[in-house]
Amino acid sequence: MEGKDERLDPVRSFTVKSLRLDEARWQEFVSEEGNQVNFNSFFNAQDYCHLFICQDPDSRLSVSLDFPQNIQSKVICVSKTAREAVTKENSRKILIFQEVQGEEVLNFIICVTEQVTCPLLSNPENSSRWVSGVIDEAFRLMERQKNEALVMKAQIEGRTFLPHPDALHDDALYDAAKGGKVSDMKLLHTCDWTIIEWAELVSEFLQQDSSQPVVDGLKPLPSEEFHFWKNRRRNLLFIQQQLMSSRAQLVAFIVERAESVYWSTLRDMYRDVQEGVKEAEDVTLNLSPLQKKLEEVEQMEYQQLGENMASVLEEVLLVWIRSEFYCKPCRMVVLLQEICNLLIHLSRKFLRGEEVMHGLVSDPGLVLDDVRLVIWTLQTFKETYSQIRAQLEDQSQDRVSQSWDFPSHLVFIHLDNFLHRLQGIQEVFCVSLQLYQLDQVVLSGVNGRMWTDVAKNMYRDFLRHVTVLSHCNCDPTDSDDQSFELYLDQFQVQVSDLERRLVSVLSRALENCSVSSSAAKLVNMFGFILDRRLIQDQLRPYLIRLVDMVLMELDHTKLLFYSQREKSKTFSRFTPTAAAGLCWTQQLRLRAEDSLTNYRTVQHLCVDSGQLVLQRFQQIVDPLQDFRDRLKSEWSSQLDSDCGFVLEQPLIQFNQQGMLGVNSSHKLEAVLRELRYVIRERDMELRPHAAQLCTCRDDVTQNYLSLSHMVACYNQVVSDVLQVELPLIKDQLQDLNRTLSELQGNTWGSEGLQQLVKQQTDKVLMFHSSVTEARANTDAMTHIIQGWAELHLLQRSAESLLDGGATEQSYKRIREEGQELLRLTQVNRSLYRATDCSESWFRYLDNIDDKVQDGLFQLLLRSLHFLSDNMNPQSANRNPNTVFADVGVVILTGCRHRTVTDCSITVTHCLQ
């Protein structure tokens, strides 16, 4: 419609003046496509008698053929005076304009008609001068206008009003009809016309279906379905009440008495309304549990939805089974579609619509988890639907209930589109999380720094692309908005370019890898992106090269095994041969396993070579295992023989020189060492003797160490014994030998050895400690006596000897050290457990006296040498006139020199 259409002139004039609009706003208003459709429908169609123009709170104009709801502002009502099309010739005559408040327009029309227009027309004084018939036509016109207003008001309230016949307002006709007189054709015609009008209104309402929004391409929610059936039930009850009213019953009586052809129409209308009420009540009753369940679902946390999908669909199944009127495929498809729409609505609300892509730069991991949760929830709903559908099919075979034989794609048409969009968003976040790891890439090698910088540049380009995508000005979760697809396509092109650049870096890096381990590390480093199809295809030659390196390493390991397995000396010089062989084979196995592990990093990318690598690995592992089993068997047999020999040997024994030794010590040490290696082999099976020794290995080791220490102490005492000391310890040695004979009678396999060994060891160690301490005392006495030779009995001062000072100091020291000699002698007597009157003790004291006598003689000899040197002029290192002229020495002794305390020395001297 063009803005210059002359039919719009009266509408434009009234609207511009009433709403105070300028011409520019009016031209913009009428040029909109939706408004042009409404104007054309009103002007061209005879069925549309009213047009409403209003202005919303945002000052935007709107036009509709139905009365606008929830409008508080002014409403312009354009009405036709007759049911005919509007042309440019009759536009100013046929159109009536009224200006009322939004909520009062219908009440205004009804009130004016009932309280003003109709009373004025019915007053004879006002119509006395009118031409005959005009008053009746005017009265019918007002009644028709009032009925139309009542009908429209009822429609706005969601109800259907059945207008009464105009003729029944005539009291004479009304009384005649009640009296059974239906000869007036005018009254009969009016009733017939009323039935036709009722039938149109009722038929129009009954033809309304809850699937209409779906047919119109909308996405209604289940709440609209529930609201539709509740309103349908309420309106049908309202229609039923009107049909049972007195005036409706009178109309029925008239057409029935006159045998009108419309009597059957009225009767069918009664029946259709009754059946409609029954249907609405049945559907409303059976949909109530589902409505409560869905209301609970809307209040839940989104994380709980997946667990409640089964219960929701179970309620839908109960509606299908229990309802008499709702078990139709078309209605079930609509209901399931509406539930899908609800899930889409809740999912978009959970993902926060336009804010989804903002998570690409803030927290992509968290948003990706939310998207995956939504996809899982919707997939759970579809899977649950499939299970219930299969359950119904099984029941239908048993004739329990009818199956859902409608196509599933009709149910999930919107849900599948939404899932497809979510999967695209999920792909974007997955790729983004993968490419974010480029920031951590560090390549080594000759050109590692250069390739690392290239990866950093790619990472910066990726960040720029992600930033652009995160600021897209559309709602990604709206599957009807195709503008987001353009952003996705652009991002995919950019990602493909990054992938090609990554392939270039990876191919160069893999070329520089000489061993499979370095290539595997590189693959692991870039594993986050290798599952991309483009990268896989272009890197396949380099991945095959990695597989070839693995095969070469496995072949080298196999060659090394066969070339060295018989050279036992090459295993180790410091461990048992069998243990070293097992260790060597284990190292070879680990080497082969490392190669296999390197292959497994690319196994999912090179599936074709998997069987060959595993076969080559098995060709190494099987011979290694056979070799290990043979080594273990031979080792176990030899070890059991050695352990059996050791367990039968006595603990200690004396050799021909009388020295004590631990029996089979070297053999025992070797066996214990081998047992230590055996324990490391978890799958090693020990034979009886080896198992017995292994069980008590710790006790045997402790006993062996204790006995070795005891033997060392015993042999030290015996080997270092002095001739004068032997008689003193002879009895103790004999006692020890008698007790040690008990150890000689026990073997390493005897039980209860630990306590016995401890007792014998304590005795020997105590004896060794006593003898060692006595010998230390003897050495101390010898050291004291030898120190006397360094004393100065004589000291010169000028031409004479000093009298008293030095001599007294020497006497004092000799007396003090003599007391120490006596004390040490008494200590040794207690340590040797000797008695004062024993002959062996007297010989020991004589030995000490001899040492004391030698010490004193050395002291006197030193003094005599001093005098001799000072009396000989040739030997004096001074003036010859200063030599001594006469020297005398007197030694007085009053007792035997067995002790040194009574010995005194007097030296008399004089000058020459």
Protein Blocks (a to p, Z undefined) as FASTA:
>chain_A
ZZklmklmmmmmmmmmmnopafklmmmmmmpmklmmmmmmmmmpmklmbdcddddfkopa
cddfbdcehiabdcdddddfbdcdddfklmmmmpccddddfklmmmmmmmmmmmmmmmmm
mpmklmmmpcehklmmmmmmmmmmmmmmmmmmmmmnopacddddfklmpmklmmmmmnop
akbmklmmmmmmmmmmmmmmmmmmmmpcfklmmmnopacdfklmmmmmmmmmmmmmmmmm
mmmmmklmmmmmmmmmnopaklmmmmmmmmmmmmmmmmmmmmmmmmmmmmmmmmmmmmpc
fklmmmmmmmmmmmmmmmmmmpmklmcfklmmmmmmmmmmmmmmmmmmmnopmmmmmmmm
mmmmlmmmmmmmmmmmmmmmmmmmmmmmmmmmmmmmnomaccdfbcfklmmmmmmmmmmm
mmmmmmmmmmmmmmmmmmmgccedjklmmmmmmmmmmmmmmmmmmmmmmmccbdfklmkl
mklmmmmmmmmmmmmmmmmmmmmmmmmmmmmpmbfklmmmmmmmmmmmmmpmklmmmmmm
mmmmmmmmmmmmmmmmmmmmmmmmmmmmlmpmkbcfklmmmmmmmmmmmmmmmmmmmmmm
mmmmmmmlmmmmmmmmmmmmmmmmmmmmmmmmmmmmmmmmmmmmmmmpcfbdcdfkopac
dehklmmmmmmmmmmmmmmmmkbccdfklmmmmmmmmmmmmmmmmmmmmmmmmmmmmmmp
cfklmmmmmmmmmmmmmmmmmmmmpcfkbghklmmmmmmmmmmmmmmmmmmmmmmmmmmm
mmmmmmmmmpcfbdcehjbccehjlmmmmmmmmmmmmmmmmmmmmmmmmmnopafkbmkl
mmmmmmmmmmmmmmmmmmmmmmmmmmmmmmmmklpccdfklpcfbdcdddddfbdckbfk
lgccddddddZZ
